[in-house]
Amino acid sequence: MVDSIGKVLVYGGSGVQGSAIVRAILAAGGTVRAFMPIADANPFGDAVEVARGDLADPASLARASEGVNKVVLSIPQIPFRPVVTSLARNAIAAAKDAGVKLLIWNSSSQFPATYTGHDVIDAKIDIAKDLAAAGVPWIAIRPTLFMGNLLGPWTGPGIVNDGVFAYPQPAEFKASWIAWEDLAAFIAEALKRPDLAGQTFDIGGPEALTGTEMARILSEAISRPVRYLPIPTADFAASLNAAFGPSVGDNIAGVYD
């Protein structure tokens, strides 16, 4: 059963994933209320309604949820499980109180069914359980690795300046990378399908590639040789800690472990 998208509250509407989701919903004929922090610029102008607030402030979430049909929930990848779980619960409660017809949860990554001891992963398990118990119709979209990761400061400069694609995966490990825009297209389609409520969909790109195959494609893209370098997750954690602060990299690297 295909439904009209209607009016959608998009959390994180000013971020890289959220802005792609906003554009996909607009292209599919929906209308958007983009939730973003007070300090963030609105990249969409008059094309969307903007709701300002904070996931830690239930009152701002209640205001943002009034009058929308559906919600797309993306939660920041914060390596502190109690904080992430609390933020998600606030948004889920606001959606339930507003009587939304469907909530799409963008988990931003896939994750196992059992707790691992890593906050980034275990918070997602908490959210999945909270959604199942909340009584709000939901669909979970769980993407694989994002192609946008290649642009990060821990990867992009090495590719461009040194011809080295360094990543914490064995050279022959196959992964199905996905673009933010493709994730957004899946979410826009899910918004039309309330009949799929209660289901979880693992999504990826069109093909699974090894690190060596990725390096070959990158070589063609920048017209220079690029080789793949598998790196230990401890080294990956150290580079992320340097960029984002202590413990952040350790938690993110734990996802790759």
SEMIVO-367706 format. One line per field, with one value per atom (N, C-alpha, C): residue number from 1; residue in three letters; x, y, z. Coordinates in steps of 0.2 Angstrom, whole numbers, padded with zeros to 4 digits. Example, Ala and Ser with C-alpha at 12.3 -4.5 7.8 and 13.67 -1.06 7.14 Angstrom:
SEMIVO-367706
pos: 1:1:1:2:2:2
code: ALA:ALA:ALA:SER:SER:SER
X: 0066:0062:0066:0064:0068:0064
Y: -0028:-0022:-0016:-0011:-0005:0000
Z: 0039:0039:0039:0035:0036:0039
***
This chain:
SEMIVO-367706
pos: 1:1:1:2:2:2:3:3:3:4:4:4:5:5:5:6:6:6:7:7:7:8:8:8:9:9:9:10:10:10:11:11:11:12:12:12:13:13:13:14:14:14:15:15:15:16:16:16:17:17:17:18:18:18:19:19:19:20:20:20:21:21:21:22:22:22:23:23:23:24:24:24:25:25:25:26:26:26:27:27:27:28:28:28:29:29:29:30:30:30:31:31:31:32:32:32:33:33:33:34:34:34:35:35:35:36:36:36:37:37:37:38:38:38:39:39:39:40:40:40:41:41:41:42:42:42:43:43:43:44:44:44:45:45:45:46:46:46:47:47:47:48:48:48:49:49:49:50:50:50:51:51:51:52:52:52:53:53:53:54:54:54:55:55:55:56:56:56:57:57:57:58:58:58:59:59:59:60:60:60:61:61:61:62:62:62:63:63:63:64:64:64:65:65:65:66:66:66:67:67:67:68:68:68:69:69:69:70:70:70:71:71:71:72:72:72:73:73:73:74:74:74:75:75:75:76:76:76:77:77:77:78:78:78:79:79:79:80:80:80:81:81:81:82:82:82:83:83:83:84:84:84:85:85:85:86:86:86:87:87:87:88:88:88:89:89:89:90:90:90:91:91:91:92:92:92:93:93:93:94:94:94:95:95:95:96:96:96:97:97:97:98:98:98:99:99:99:100:100:100:101:101:101:102:102:102:103:103:103:104:104:104:105:105:105:106:106:106:107:107:107:108:108:108:109:109:109:110:110:110:111:111:111:112:112:112:113:113:113:114:114:114:115:115:115:116:116:116:117:117:117:118:118:118:119:119:119:120:120:120:121:121:121:122:122:122:123:123:123:124:124:124:125:125:125:126:126:126:127:127:127:128:128:128:129:129:129:130:130:130:131:131:131:132:132:132:133:133:133:134:134:134:135:135:135:136:136:136:137:137:137:138:138:138:139:139:139:140:140:140:141:141:141:142:142:142:143:143:143:144:144:144:145:145:145:146:146:146:147:147:147:148:148:148:149:149:149:150:150:150:151:151:151:152:152:152:153:153:153:154:154:154:155:155:155:156:156:156:157:157:157:158:158:158:159:159:159:160:160:160:161:161:161:162:162:162:163:163:163:164:164:164:165:165:165:166:166:166:167:167:167:168:168:168:169:169:169:170:170:170:171:171:171:172:172:172:173:173:173:174:174:174:175:175:175:176:176:176:177:177:177:178:178:178:179:179:179:180:180:180:181:181:181:182:182:182:183:183:183:184:184:184:185:185:185:186:186:186:187:187:187:188:188:188:189:189:189:190:190:190:191:191:191:192:192:192:193:193:193:194:194:194:195:195:195:196:196:196:197:197:197:198:198:198:199:199:199:200:200:200:201:201:201:202:202:202:203:203:203:204:204:204:205:205:205:206:206:206:207:207:207:208:208:208:209:209:209:210:210:210:211:211:211:212:212:212:213:213:213:214:214:214:215:215:215:216:216:216:217:217:217:218:218:218:219:219:219:220:220:220:221:221:221:222:222:222:223:223:223:224:224:224:225:225:225:226:226:226:227:227:227:228:228:228:229:229:229:230:230:230:231:231:231:232:232:232:233:233:233:234:234:234:235:235:235:236:236:236:237:237:237:238:238:238:239:239:239:240:240:240:241:241:241:242:242:242:243:243:243:244:244:244:245:245:245:246:246:246:247:247:247:248:248:248:249:249:249:250:250:250:251:251:251:252:252:252:253:253:253:254:254:254:255:255:255:256:256:256:257:257:257
code: MET:MET:MET:VAL:VAL:VAL:ASP:ASP:ASP:SER:SER:SER:ILE:ILE:ILE:GLY:GLY:GLY:LYS:LYS:LYS:VAL:VAL:VAL:LEU:LEU:LEU:VAL:VAL:VAL:TYR:TYR:TYR:GLY:GLY:GLY:GLY:GLY:GLY:SER:SER:SER:GLY:GLY:GLY:VAL:VAL:VAL:GLN:GLN:GLN:GLY:GLY:GLY:SER:SER:SER:ALA:ALA:ALA:ILE:ILE:ILE:VAL:VAL:VAL:ARG:ARG:ARG:ALA:ALA:ALA:ILE:ILE:ILE:LEU:LEU:LEU:ALA:ALA:ALA:ALA:ALA:ALA:GLY:GLY:GLY:GLY:GLY:GLY:THR:THR:THR:VAL:VAL:VAL:ARG:ARG:ARG:ALA:ALA:ALA:PHE:PHE:PHE:MET:MET:MET:PRO:PRO:PRO:ILE:ILE:ILE:ALA:ALA:ALA:ASP:ASP:ASP:ALA:ALA:ALA:ASN:ASN:ASN:PRO:PRO:PRO:PHE:PHE:PHE:GLY:GLY:GLY:ASP:ASP:ASP:ALA:ALA:ALA:VAL:VAL:VAL:GLU:GLU:GLU:VAL:VAL:VAL:ALA:ALA:ALA:ARG:ARG:ARG:GLY:GLY:GLY:ASP:ASP:ASP:LEU:LEU:LEU:ALA:ALA:ALA:ASP:ASP:ASP:PRO:PRO:PRO:ALA:ALA:ALA:SER:SER:SER:LEU:LEU:LEU:ALA:ALA:ALA:ARG:ARG:ARG:ALA:ALA:ALA:SER:SER:SER:GLU:GLU:GLU:GLY:GLY:GLY:VAL:VAL:VAL:ASN:ASN:ASN:LYS:LYS:LYS:VAL:VAL:VAL:VAL:VAL:VAL:LEU:LEU:LEU:SER:SER:SER:ILE:ILE:ILE:PRO:PRO:PRO:GLN:GLN:GLN:ILE:ILE:ILE:PRO:PRO:PRO:PHE:PHE:PHE:ARG:ARG:ARG:PRO:PRO:PRO:VAL:VAL:VAL:VAL:VAL:VAL:THR:THR:THR:SER:SER:SER:LEU:LEU:LEU:ALA:ALA:ALA:ARG:ARG:ARG:ASN:ASN:ASN:ALA:ALA:ALA:ILE:ILE:ILE:ALA:ALA:ALA:ALA:ALA:ALA:ALA:ALA:ALA:LYS:LYS:LYS:ASP:ASP:ASP:ALA:ALA:ALA:GLY:GLY:GLY:VAL:VAL:VAL:LYS:LYS:LYS:LEU:LEU:LEU:LEU:LEU:LEU:ILE:ILE:ILE:TRP:TRP:TRP:ASN:ASN:ASN:SER:SER:SER:SER:SER:SER:SER:SER:SER:GLN:GLN:GLN:PHE:PHE:PHE:PRO:PRO:PRO:ALA:ALA:ALA:THR:THR:THR:TYR:TYR:TYR:THR:THR:THR:GLY:GLY:GLY:HIS:HIS:HIS:ASP:ASP:ASP:VAL:VAL:VAL:ILE:ILE:ILE:ASP:ASP:ASP:ALA:ALA:ALA:LYS:LYS:LYS:ILE:ILE:ILE:ASP:ASP:ASP:ILE:ILE:ILE:ALA:ALA:ALA:LYS:LYS:LYS:ASP:ASP:ASP:LEU:LEU:LEU:ALA:ALA:ALA:ALA:ALA:ALA:ALA:ALA:ALA:GLY:GLY:GLY:VAL:VAL:VAL:PRO:PRO:PRO:TRP:TRP:TRP:ILE:ILE:ILE:ALA:ALA:ALA:ILE:ILE:ILE:ARG:ARG:ARG:PRO:PRO:PRO:THR:THR:THR:LEU:LEU:LEU:PHE:PHE:PHE:MET:MET:MET:GLY:GLY:GLY:ASN:ASN:ASN:LEU:LEU:LEU:LEU:LEU:LEU:GLY:GLY:GLY:PRO:PRO:PRO:TRP:TRP:TRP:THR:THR:THR:GLY:GLY:GLY:PRO:PRO:PRO:GLY:GLY:GLY:ILE:ILE:ILE:VAL:VAL:VAL:ASN:ASN:ASN:ASP:ASP:ASP:GLY:GLY:GLY:VAL:VAL:VAL:PHE:PHE:PHE:ALA:ALA:ALA:TYR:TYR:TYR:PRO:PRO:PRO:GLN:GLN:GLN:PRO:PRO:PRO:ALA:ALA:ALA:GLU:GLU:GLU:PHE:PHE:PHE:LYS:LYS:LYS:ALA:ALA:ALA:SER:SER:SER:TRP:TRP:TRP:ILE:ILE:ILE:ALA:ALA:ALA:TRP:TRP:TRP:GLU:GLU:GLU:ASP:ASP:ASP:LEU:LEU:LEU:ALA:ALA:ALA:ALA:ALA:ALA:PHE:PHE:PHE:ILE:ILE:ILE:ALA:ALA:ALA:GLU:GLU:GLU:ALA:ALA:ALA:LEU:LEU:LEU:LYS:LYS:LYS:ARG:ARG:ARG:PRO:PRO:PRO:ASP:ASP:ASP:LEU:LEU:LEU:ALA:ALA:ALA:GLY:GLY:GLY:GLN:GLN:GLN:THR:THR:THR:PHE:PHE:PHE:ASP:ASP:ASP:ILE:ILE:ILE:GLY:GLY:GLY:GLY:GLY:GLY:PRO:PRO:PRO:GLU:GLU:GLU:ALA:ALA:ALA:LEU:LEU:LEU:THR:THR:THR:GLY:GLY:GLY:THR:THR:THR:GLU:GLU:GLU:MET:MET:MET:ALA:ALA:ALA:ARG:ARG:ARG:ILE:ILE:ILE:LEU:LEU:LEU:SER:SER:SER:GLU:GLU:GLU:ALA:ALA:ALA:ILE:ILE:ILE:SER:SER:SER:ARG:ARG:ARG:PRO:PRO:PRO:VAL:VAL:VAL:ARG:ARG:ARG:TYR:TYR:TYR:LEU:LEU:LEU:PRO:PRO:PRO:ILE:ILE:ILE:PRO:PRO:PRO:THR:THR:THR:ALA:ALA:ALA:ASP:ASP:ASP:PHE:PHE:PHE:ALA:ALA:ALA:ALA:ALA:ALA:SER:SER:SER:LEU:LEU:LEU:ASN:ASN:ASN:ALA:ALA:ALA:ALA:ALA:ALA:PHE:PHE:PHE:GLY:GLY:GLY:PRO:PRO:PRO:SER:SER:SER:VAL:VAL:VAL:GLY:GLY:GLY:ASP:ASP:ASP:ASN:ASN:ASN:ILE:ILE:ILE:ALA:ALA:ALA:GLY:GLY:GLY:VAL:VAL:VAL:TYR:TYR:TYR:ASP:ASP:ASP
X: 0004:0000:0004:0004:0008:0003:0006:0003:0006:0003:0006:0011:0016:0021:0018:0015:0012:0017:0016:0021:0025:0032:0037:0042:0042:0047:0054:0059:0066:0070:0073:0078:0084:0088:0095:0095:0090:0089:0095:0099:0105:0111:0111:0117:0118:0123:0124:0119:0117:0112:0105:0104:0097:0096:0101:0099:0098:0101:0100:0093:0091:0084:0079:0080:0075:0074:0080:0080:0076:0077:0073:0066:0064:0057:0053:0057:0054:0053:0058:0058:0052:0051:0045:0038:0038:0032:0029:0033:0032:0033:0031:0033:0037:0041:0046:0046:0046:0048:0055:0060:0067:0069:0071:0072:0080:0082:0089:0091:0097:0099:0098:0098:0097:0103:0109:0115:0116:0112:0113:0110:0113:0110:0105:0100:0095:0097:0099:0102:0096:0090:0084:0080:0081:0078:0070:0066:0059:0056:0060:0058:0055:0057:0055:0054:0049:0048:0054:0056:0061:0059:0061:0059:0066:0067:0073:0072:0077:0077:0083:0082:0087:0084:0087:0084:0084:0088:0087:0082:0078:0073:0066:0062:0056:0051:0051:0046:0047:0053:0055:0053:0053:0052:0044:0040:0033:0031:0034:0032:0033:0039:0041:0037:0034:0030:0023:0020:0013:0012:0006:0004:0008:0012:0016:0013:0013:0010:0015:0022:0027:0033:0038:0044:0050:0056:0062:0067:0069:0073:0080:0085:0092:0095:0099:0101:0109:0112:0119:0123:0129:0133:0137:0134:0138:0140:0146:0149:0147:0141:0139:0132:0132:0125:0119:0120:0114:0112:0116:0114:0110:0113:0110:0103:0103:0096:0091:0093:0088:0086:0090:0088:0083:0084:0080:0073:0073:0067:0063:0066:0063:0059:0062:0059:0054:0055:0050:0043:0044:0039:0035:0039:0035:0031:0034:0030:0024:0024:0018:0013:0015:0010:0007:0011:0008:0003:0004:-0001:0002:0008:0011:0009:0008:0006:0012:0018:0024:0030:0035:0041:0047:0051:0056:0063:0066:0072:0078:0082:0088:0094:0096:0100:0108:0109:0115:0121:0119:0123:0119:0122:0119:0122:0119:0122:0119:0122:0120:0114:0112:0106:0107:0114:0115:0120:0120:0125:0132:0136:0143:0148:0146:0150:0153:0151:0153:0147:0147:0142:0138:0142:0139:0134:0136:0132:0126:0128:0123:0117:0119:0114:0108:0111:0106:0102:0104:0100:0095:0097:0092:0086:0088:0083:0079:0081:0077:0072:0074:0069:0064:0066:0062:0056:0059:0054:0049:0051:0046:0041:0043:0039:0034:0036:0033:0026:0024:0017:0016:0022:0022:0023:0019:0021:0028:0032:0039:0042:0047:0051:0058:0063:0070:0074:0078:0082:0089:0093:0100:0105:0108:0113:0120:0124:0130:0135:0141:0146:0144:0145:0144:0150:0148:0154:0157:0152:0155:0160:0161:0167:0174:0174:0180:0182:0177:0179:0182:0182:0184:0191:0193:0200:0204:0202:0206:0207:0203:0204:0205:0201:0202:0209:0212:0219:0224:0224:0228:0227:0221:0219:0222:0220:0222:0229:0232:0239:0244:0243:0247:0246:0240:0238:0237:0235:0234:0226:0223:0216:0217:0217:0218:0212:0210:0203:0204:0200:0201:0197:0199:0196:0201:0201:0205:0205:0210:0210:0205:0203:0199:0192:0191:0184:0179:0174:0169:0164:0163:0158:0154:0147:0143:0142:0146:0146:0140:0137:0131:0132:0129:0129:0123:0125:0119:0113:0114:0108:0104:0107:0104:0100:0103:0100:0093:0094:0088:0083:0085:0080:0076:0079:0076:0071:0073:0069:0063:0064:0058:0053:0055:0051:0047:0051:0048:0043:0043:0038:0031:0031:0025:0022:0026:0024:0022:0017:0015:0013:0012:0010:0016:0022:0028:0030:0026:0027:0029:0034:0037:0042:0045:0050:0056:0062:0069:0072:0075:0078:0085:0090:0097:0098:0101:0102:0109:0111:0118:0118:0124:0125:0124:0125:0124:0128:0134:0139:0143:0146:0150:0157:0162:0168:0174:0179:0185:0189:0193:0197:0201:0204:0208:0204:0197:0193:0191:0190:0189:0194:0201:0206:0207:0205:0205:0200:0194:0189:0192:0194:0197:0203:0207:0212:0209:0204:0201:0198:0195:0191:0196:0202:0207:0212:0212:0217:0224:0225:0231:0231:0237:0236:0235:0230:0228:0229:0232:0233:0229:0227:0223:0228:0227:0231:0226:0225:0222:0225:0222:0225:0222:0226:0223:0218:0212:0207:0210:0215:0218:0221:0224:0227:0221:0216:0210:0207:0207:0204:0209:0215:0220:0219:0218:0217:0210:0205:0198:0199:0202:0203:0206:0211:0215:0210:0206:0201:0195:0193:0186:0187:0193:0193:0194:0197:0198:0191:0192:0186:0181:0181:0176:0179:0185:0188:0188:0189:0189:0182:0176:0170:0168:0170:0169:0173:0179:0183:0180:0177:0174:0168:0165:0160:0163:0169:0172:0175:0177:0179:0173
Y: -0006:0000:0006:0010:0016:0022:0026:0032:0038:0044:0050:0052:0055:0057:0061:0066:0071:0076:0078:0083:0079:0080:0076:0080:0078:0081:0077:0081:0078:0080:0076:0077:0078:0083:0083:0086:0090:0092:0096:0099:0103:0099:0093:0088:0085:0082:0079:0073:0069:0064:0068:0072:0075:0079:0083:0087:0083:0078:0073:0070:0069:0066:0072:0078:0083:0084:0084:0085:0079:0073:0067:0068:0070:0070:0076:0081:0087:0084:0081:0078:0073:0070:0065:0068:0074:0078:0079:0077:0079:0086:0088:0094:0092:0097:0096:0101:0099:0103:0101:0104:0102:0104:0100:0101:0102:0108:0109:0114:0114:0118:0125:0129:0137:0140:0137:0140:0138:0133:0130:0134:0136:0139:0135:0138:0134:0134:0128:0127:0127:0127:0126:0132:0138:0144:0143:0145:0145:0138:0133:0127:0123:0124:0120:0125:0122:0125:0123:0127:0126:0126:0120:0120:0120:0125:0125:0122:0119:0116:0111:0107:0103:0096:0091:0084:0083:0087:0086:0090:0094:0098:0095:0091:0089:0094:0100:0105:0107:0108:0110:0104:0098:0092:0091:0093:0093:0098:0104:0109:0107:0104:0102:0097:0093:0087:0089:0094:0096:0097:0093:0094:0091:0086:0083:0076:0073:0066:0061:0062:0057:0060:0056:0058:0054:0057:0054:0055:0050:0051:0049:0054:0052:0055:0051:0053:0054:0059:0060:0054:0053:0047:0049:0050:0052:0046:0045:0039:0039:0041:0040:0037:0031:0027:0031:0032:0035:0042:0046:0052:0050:0046:0044:0041:0037:0033:0038:0043:0048:0052:0055:0059:0056:0049:0046:0045:0043:0042:0049:0054:0061:0062:0060:0061:0056:0050:0045:0046:0049:0051:0057:0062:0067:0065:0060:0058:0054:0050:0046:0051:0056:0061:0065:0066:0070:0066:0059:0055:0054:0054:0053:0046:0046:0040:0035:0037:0033:0037:0033:0036:0031:0034:0031:0032:0027:0028:0026:0031:0030:0029:0022:0021:0023:0025:0027:0021:0015:0010:0003:-0002:-0009:-0011:-0015:-0017:-0024:-0027:-0034:-0034:-0040:-0040:-0040:-0042:-0042:-0037:-0035:-0030:-0031:-0026:-0028:-0024:-0020:-0016:-0009:-0008:-0002:0003:0009:0013:0015:0016:0018:0012:0006:0000:-0001:-0001:-0003:0002:0008:0014:0012:0010:0008:0002:-0003:-0008:-0006:-0001:0002:0005:0009:0013:0008:0003:-0002:-0005:-0007:-0010:-0004:0002:0007:0008:0008:0009:0003:-0003:-0009:-0008:-0005:-0005:0002:0007:0013:0014:0009:0010:0015:0017:0021:0017:0018:0014:0016:0011:0013:0008:0011:0007:0009:0004:0005:0004:0009:0009:0008:0003:0002:0002:0007:0007:0004:0003:0000:0006:0005:0011:0016:0022:0028:0030:0031:0033:0040:0044:0051:0050:0044:0043:0044:0043:0044:0051:0056:0063:0065:0061:0063:0064:0068:0070:0065:0059:0053:0049:0050:0046:0051:0056:0060:0062:0066:0068:0063:0057:0052:0049:0049:0047:0052:0059:0064:0066:0066:0068:0063:0057:0051:0045:0045:0040:0033:0034:0029:0029:0024:0023:0019:0022:0018:0017:0011:0010:0004:0003:-0002:-0009:-0011:-0017:-0021:-0028:-0032:-0031:-0032:-0030:-0033:-0039:-0043:-0044:-0040:-0039:-0035:-0038:-0035:-0031:-0025:-0020:-0017:-0016:-0013:-0005:-0001:0006:0010:0014:0018:0025:0029:0036:0039:0045:0048:0049:0051:0052:0046:0040:0034:0032:0033:0032:0036:0042:0047:0044:0042:0039:0033:0029:0023:0026:0031:0034:0037:0041:0044:0038:0033:0027:0024:0023:0020:0025:0031:0036:0035:0032:0030:0023:0020:0013:0011:0014:0012:0005:0002:-0006:-0010:-0007:-0010:-0009:-0006:-0004:-0010:-0009:-0014:-0018:-0016:-0020:-0016:-0020:-0017:-0019:-0014:-0015:-0013:-0018:-0017:-0015:-0009:-0007:-0006:-0006:-0005:-0002:-0001:0001:-0005:-0003:-0008:-0014:-0014:-0019:-0020:-0026:-0026:-0026:-0022:-0021:-0022:-0025:-0025:-0019:-0018:-0012:-0011:-0016:-0016:-0014:-0016:-0014:-0007:-0005:0003:0007:0005:0009:0009:0004:0004:0009:0010:0015:0022:0022:0029:0031:0027:0028:0031:0028:0031:0037:0038:0045:0051:0050:0055:0055:0050:0050:0049:0046:0044:0038:0034:0028:0028:0024:0024:0017:0015:0008:0008:0002:0001:-0001:0002:0000:-0002:-0008:-0010:-0008:-0004:-0002:-0005:-0006:-0009:-0004:-0007:-0002:0002:0000:0004:0011:0010:0016:0020:0017:0021:0025:0022:0025:0031:0030:0036:0042:0041:0046:0050:0046:0049:0053:0050:0053:0060:0060:0066:0071:0069:0074:0076:0071:0073:0072:0070:0070:0063:0062:0056:0052:0046:0041:0040:0046:0046:0041:0041:0036:0029:0028:0021:0018:0022:0019:0018:0023:0022:0016:0015:0010:0003:0003:-0003:-0005:-0001:-0003:-0007:-0005:-0009:-0016:-0016:-0022:-0027
Z: 0000:0000:0000:-0005:-0006:-0003:0002:0005:0002:0003:0002:0007:0006:0011:0016:0014:0019:0022:0028:0031:0036:0035:0039:0043:0049:0054:0053:0050:0049:0055:0059:0064:0061:0063:0060:0053:0052:0045:0042:0046:0043:0043:0045:0044:0037:0036:0029:0028:0032:0031:0031:0036:0036:0031:0028:0022:0016:0015:0010:0010:0016:0017:0016:0018:0017:0009:0005:-0002:-0005:-0003:-0006:-0004:0002:0003:-0001:-0002:-0006:-0013:-0016:-0023:-0024:-0018:-0019:-0017:-0017:-0016:-0009:-0004:0003:0005:0011:0014:0020:0022:0027:0033:0039:0044:0047:0046:0048:0055:0059:0066:0066:0069:0069:0075:0077:0083:0081:0086:0085:0081:0082:0079:0072:0070:0063:0058:0052:0046:0043:0040:0036:0029:0027:0020:0015:0017:0012:0010:0014:0013:0014:0010:0011:0009:0006:0004:0010:0016:0022:0027:0032:0038:0043:0047:0052:0059:0063:0070:0073:0078:0082:0088:0091:0097:0099:0104:0106:0108:0106:0108:0115:0119:0126:0129:0125:0128:0125:0129:0127:0125:0128:0126:0118:0116:0109:0104:0107:0102:0102:0107:0107:0102:0102:0097:0090:0089:0083:0080:0084:0082:0081:0083:0082:0074:0072:0065:0060:0062:0056:0056:0050:0049:0051:0049:0050:0052:0054:0057:0054:0053:0051:0057:0061:0067:0065:0066:0065:0072:0075:0082:0081:0084:0083:0086:0082:0084:0090:0096:0102:0106:0108:0111:0118:0120:0127:0127:0129:0128:0132:0138:0142:0138:0136:0132:0126:0122:0115:0117:0121:0123:0125:0129:0132:0126:0122:0116:0112:0110:0106:0110:0116:0120:0120:0120:0120:0113:0108:0101:0100:0102:0101:0105:0112:0116:0113:0110:0106:0100:0097:0091:0093:0098:0101:0103:0107:0110:0104:0099:0093:0089:0090:0086:0079:0078:0071:0068:0061:0058:0057:0056:0055:0057:0060:0062:0058:0054:0051:0055:0058:0061:0057:0056:0052:0057:0058:0063:0061:0055:0053:0052:0054:0053:0055:0053:0056:0062:0066:0072:0074:0079:0081:0085:0087:0091:0099:0100:0107:0109:0115:0118:0117:0116:0114:0119:0123:0128:0124:0118:0115:0115:0117:0118:0112:0106:0100:0098:0098:0096:0101:0107:0112:0113:0112:0111:0106:0100:0095:0097:0100:0103:0108:0112:0116:0113:0107:0104:0100:0097:0094:0099:0105:0110:0112:0113:0114:0109:0103:0097:0097:0098:0098:0104:0109:0115:0115:0111:0111:0109:0105:0102:0096:0093:0087:0081:0076:0070:0067:0066:0064:0059:0055:0051:0052:0053:0054:0048:0046:0040:0043:0041:0044:0038:0037:0031:0033:0028:0029:0030:0027:0027:0022:0024:0020:0016:0009:0005:0007:0011:0013:0018:0021:0026:0022:0016:0012:0012:0013:0013:0020:0025:0032:0032:0037:0038:0039:0042:0043:0037:0031:0025:0019:0018:0012:0010:0015:0013:0011:0014:0012:0005:0003:-0004:-0009:-0008:-0012:-0012:-0007:-0006:-0007:-0004:-0004:-0008:-0011:-0015:-0011:-0004:0000:0003:0002:0005:0011:0017:0023:0027:0029:0032:0036:0042:0047:0045:0039:0036:0033:0033:0029:0022:0018:0011:0007:0009:0005:0008:0013:0016:0011:0010:0005:0009:0007:0010:0005:0007:0002:0004:0001:0003:0000:0004:0001:0002:-0003:-0003:0002:0005:0009:0005:-0002:-0006:-0007:-0008:-0008:-0002:0004:0010:0010:0008:0008:0004:-0002:-0007:-0004:0000:0003:0008:0012:0017:0015:0009:0006:0004:0001:-0001:0005:0010:0017:0019:0019:0021:0017:0012:0008:0010:0014:0015:0023:0025:0032:0033:0028:0028:0030:0030:0032:0039:0043:0050:0054:0058:0062:0059:0053:0050:0050:0049:0049:0042:0039:0032:0033:0031:0030:0023:0022:0015:0014:0008:0006:-0001:-0004:-0011:-0016:-0022:-0028:-0028:-0025:-0025:-0019:-0017:-0012:-0014:-0011:-0014:-0009:-0011:-0006:-0006:-0001:-0001:-0007:-0010:-0016:-0022:-0022:-0027:-0027:-0020:-0019:-0021:-0020:-0022:-0029:-0033:-0040:-0043:-0040:-0042:-0040:-0034:-0033:-0037:-0039:-0044:-0050:-0053:-0059:-0058:-0052:-0050:-0050:-0047:-0046:-0052:-0056:-0061:-0059:-0053:-0050:-0046:-0046:-0042:-0035:-0033:-0026:-0023:-0018:-0015:-0009:-0007:-0001:0004:0010:0016:0022:0024:0030:0036:0040:0046:0053:0058:0064:0067:0070:0073:0078:0082:0087:0084:0078:0074:0072:0069:0067:0073:0079:0085:0087:0086:0088:0084:0077:0073:0074:0076:0077:0084:0089:0095:0094:0090:0088:0085:0081:0078:0082:0086:0090:0097:0100:0107:0110:0116:0119:0119:0118:0119:0113:0109:0104:0099:0097:0092:0095:0101:0104:0103:0104:0103:0096:0091:0084:0081:0083:0081:0084:0089:0092:0087:0084:0079:0074:0071:0066:0069:0075:0078:0078
***
